[in-house]
Amino acid sequence: MKKRLLVLSFLALSFSGSGVAMAAAEAADGGVGAKAAIAIASGLAIGLAAFGAALGQGRMAAAAMESIGRNPNATDRIFTPMIIGLAFIEALAIYALLIAFLLQGKI
């Protein structure tokens, strides 16, 4: 098992070194690699932000509905902080969209 892990680690390191060397050569030539990295970064920025915002909003709404279900008289005290929290969560996704647009402008 240890020998297999050692061989796989060696192969992974040897392949990663060749990729770095090719990327360095391409960057010296001013190739497409930097533009591709910017495109991937902007896609990841908006994708991960949307994913995180959706998870946060879903959990917040579920917790608020559960709280209201347990104590219907507390609806007013739960609803306003929930809306403010949802606005903050959505603001993070909008910031990621803004960053993605700024990164796309560099391509």
C-alpha positions in Angstrom: 0.0 0.0 0.0 2.8 2.4 0.9 4.7 1.6 -2.3 1.5 2.2 -4.4 1.0 5.6 -2.7 4.7 6.5 -3.3 4.4 5.7 -7.0 1.2 7.6 -7.4 2.6 10.6 -5.6 5.7 10.5 -7.8 3.6 10.4 -10.9 1.4 13.3 -9.7 4.4 15.4 -9.0 6.1 14.7 -12.3 3.0 15.6 -14.3 2.4 18.8 -12.3 5.9 20.0 -13.0 5.5 19.7 -16.7 2.3 21.7 -16.6 4.0 24.5 -14.7 6.9 24.6 -17.1 4.5 24.9 -20.1 2.5 27.6 -18.3 5.6 29.6 -17.6 6.7 29.3 -21.3 3.3 30.4 -22.4 3.1 33.3 -20.0 6.5 34.5 -21.2 5.1 34.6 -24.7 1.9 36.4 -23.5 -0.2 33.5 -24.5 -3.8 32.6 -23.9 -3.2 31.0 -20.5 -3.7 34.2 -18.6 -7.0 35.0 -20.4 -8.2 31.4 -19.8 -7.3 31.7 -16.1 -9.3 35.0 -15.8 -12.3 33.4 -17.5 -12.2 30.4 -15.2 -11.8 32.6 -12.2 -14.8 34.8 -13.1 -16.9 31.7 -13.7 -15.9 30.2 -10.4 -16.5 33.5 -8.6 -20.1 33.7 -9.7 -20.8 30.0 -9.5 -19.5 29.6 -6.0 -21.2 32.8 -4.8 -24.5 31.7 -6.2 -24.1 28.3 -4.7 -23.3 29.7 -1.3 -26.0 32.3 -1.4 -28.6 29.7 -2.4 -27.5 27.4 0.5 -27.6 30.3 3.0 -31.0 31.6 1.8 -32.5 28.1 2.0 -31.2 27.5 5.5 -32.4 30.9 6.7 -35.8 30.5 5.2 -36.2 27.0 6.7 -35.1 28.1 10.1 -37.5 31.1 10.0 -40.4 29.0 8.9 -39.6 26.5 11.7 -39.5 29.2 14.2 -42.7 30.7 13.0 -44.3 27.3 13.1 -43.3 26.8 16.7 -44.4 30.3 17.8 -46.7 32.1 15.4 -46.9 35.1 17.6 -43.2 35.8 16.9 -43.7 36.3 13.2 -43.0 40.1 13.3 -39.8 39.6 15.3 -38.5 36.9 13.0 -39.6 38.3 9.6 -37.7 41.6 9.7 -34.3 40.2 10.7 -34.8 37.4 8.1 -35.3 39.9 5.3 -32.3 41.9 6.4 -30.2 38.7 6.5 -31.4 37.7 3.1 -30.4 41.1 1.7 -26.9 40.7 3.1 -26.6 37.2 1.6 -27.7 38.4 -1.7 -25.3 41.3 -1.6 -22.4 38.9 -1.4 -23.7 37.2 -4.6 -24.0 40.6 -6.3 -20.4 41.5 -5.2 -19.2 38.2 -6.8 -21.1 39.1 -10.0 -19.5 42.6 -10.0 -16.0 40.9 -9.6 -16.8 38.5 -12.4 -17.7 41.5 -14.7 -14.5 43.3 -13.8 -12.5 40.2 -14.5 -14.3 39.7 -17.8 -13.3 43.3 -18.7 -9.6 42.2 -18.5 -10.0 39.6 -21.3 
